[in-house]
Amino acid sequence: MKTQIEIIKEYIPLDAFSEVENLLKKYPISIVVVAQRRTKHGDFRRFSDGKVQITINKTLNPHQFLLTLIHEIAHYVVYLNYKNVKPHGKEWKQTFQHLMLPFLKPEIYPDSILSPLANYLKNPKASTDSDINLSLALKNKTKNSQKNFIFELSFGSEFQYQNRNFIVENKKRKRLVCIEIQTKKRFLFNPLVEVEFVK
C-alpha cells in the first residue's frame, strides 16, 4: 500500500518532491486526493473531534496541484500558529508566500508560469482563478477557436452557455454579472468560462 507522500508524488512536478516531502515531515497532515469539484481546487478542514485534513482535486495538472497543496498547507500552519484570524488574511498571505519561495524556480515552474505566479504571490488571493494571467498560464489555456472567454466580451454582449442565452451586464469584484435572457435571472460567472458569442 502506498504511503501518503508516495501518492502525492504522482501529482506534483518531480523536481518539487524533496521540498514537499520535507514540508510534510515538518507539518504532518492528512491529505486526501478527491474527484473534481467545480467550485474549488482544494480545501483545509477542521473537524469537531479536533482532526484536520486537506483535500485536493485529482484533476489538477502538476503545477496547479502543487500550488493548491502549498496554499492549503499554509492554512494548516496558520491554524497551528494563530487563533481567530481571517482565512486569507495577512497571516495566511505571509505564510503562503514563505512556503512557496523554495518552489519558485524554473526546474519546477516553467517561465510561462513563473512570471505570473511571482506577480500573484505579491498579494495572493483566496483563489488562483481570481488572477486571470496566472489561471491561464497554469491551465496552459488555449482557447477554443469557436468560443470566447467571458472577460473578452463587452457589456451588453449576448452569449450562449450550456444551451442557455445570457447578456453580460457588468462586473462585480472579480466575477461578471450576466442576465439569463429567458428567466431574467442574474448569474455570476468566472471570467475564464468559455462561451459562444451570439452575434
N, C-alpha and C positions, 0 to 999 in steps of 0.2 A: 504493500500500500504506500502511495506517495505521501511524503510529508507536505505540509502547507507550503514551505518555501520551494519545494520541487514543483508544485502546482503553479505557484506564482511565476516561476522561471519560464514557463511556457507562454506567458502572456506579455512579457516585458522585453525590451531590447537586450540582447545578450550582454552588451558592454555595461549595462546598468546592474547586472545581477549581484556583483560583490557588494556594491553600495547598499542595495536593497536588503541583502542578507544581513549586513551589519546593522542596518536600521531596525530590522525585525528582531534581531537579538537584543538590541537596546530597548525596544518598545514592543514586547511580545503581545500581540492582539489577534484574536480570531478574525480571519479574513475568508469570506465566502464569495466565490465567483458564481454569479447568477445569470439567468436569462435576461435578454434585453428588456429594459424599461424605457418607455417613450419619454418620460418626464425627467429622468436623471441618469447620470453615468455611474454614480456610486453614492453611498451614504455611510454615516457613522451613527451607530445606535447604542443607546444606553437602556438596559432593561431594568425592570423593577427589582430584580434579585441582585443588582449590582454588576452584572456581567456587561461587557461591551463587545461590539462586533462591527466590522467593516464589511460592506457588500459592494461588489464592483461588477458591472456588466461584462459578460464574456465576449460580447460582440465588438468591443472596442479594439482598435488596432494597437500595436505595442506602445506607440508614443502616447496615445490617449490613455491607455491603461496605466502606464507609469505615472503620468501627471495626475490622474484621478487617485491612484494609490497614495501618492505623497500628499495630495490635498486632504484625503481622509485621515492619514496618519497624523497630519498637523492638527486635526480636530481632536484626536486622541491625546496628543501631547498637551494641548491647551486644557483639555479635561483633567489631566493629571496635575497641571501646574497652577490653574486658576479656578476661581469659583465665580459663578454668576456673571459671565462676560457674554457679549454678543457672539452668536455663532460665527460670523465673518467679520468681527471687529478687528481692532489694531493688533490684539494679541495673536489672533489666528493669522493675520496677514504677515506679521513679522516671523512667526514660527514657520509658516509655509515657505516664505522667501528663504529662510535659513536652511530648511530641509531640502529645498530644490537646488541650492547652489552647486553641490557636487555633481549634479546631473546636467548642468548647463555646459556641455562640451560636444563638439561635432561627432565624436565617436558614438554618442547616444542620440542626439537630436541633429538631423541634417540642417544645413544652413537655411533652407526654406522655412523651417520651423523655429530655429534658434532665435532669429531676429524678432519675430512677433511674440515668441514666448518670453524673451527678456523684457520686451516692452510691456507685456501683460503683467509680469511679476513686479513691476514698479509699484503697482497698486492693484493687486489681484482681487477679482470679484468672486461672488459665490459660484458662478458658473463660467466655465471657459467659453461657452456658447455666446455669452454676452459680448465677447470680443470677436468681432466678425473676422478680422485678419487672422487671428490665431485659430479660430474654428475652421476656417477654410484651409489653412496650412495643415492642421492636424488631420483633417479628413482627406487631405490630398484631393480636394474637391475639384472635379472637372465637371463643369455644368453640362447638363443635358441640352443639346443644341436646340431642342424643341421647346425648352422651358426657360423661365426666368426665376431668379431668386426674388422673393417679395421685395427686398430692400432696393432692388433695381427699378421698381415701378414707382411712378409718380402718384401723388394723392389724386384720387378720382378715377384711377385706372381700374378696369374690370379684369378679373382673372377667374380661372376655374381651378378648383381643388377638390379632389375626391367627388367628382361629378356634381359639385355644387358651385354656384356662381357668387362671387364676392366683389365688393368695391373697397379699395384702400381708402380709409377715411383720414387717419392721422397717426401720429406716433405717440406712444405712452411709455416713457422711460426707454427701455431697450426693445420693446415689442411694438408691433404695428397693429393698430386697431382697424379691423375690417368688418364691413357690414355684409351679412348674407342677404342677397337680393330678395329671395323668396320669402324669408321669415322676418326680415328687417332686424334680426338679432345681431349684436356686436360680438366679435371674437378677437382674442389676442393671438397674433401669430409671431413665431420666431422669424427674424429677418432672413434666415437661411433656408426656409422652406422653399422648395421648388414648385412653381405653379405654372399653369398655362395662361399666357396673356391673351385676353379677348380683345381683338381689335375693333 
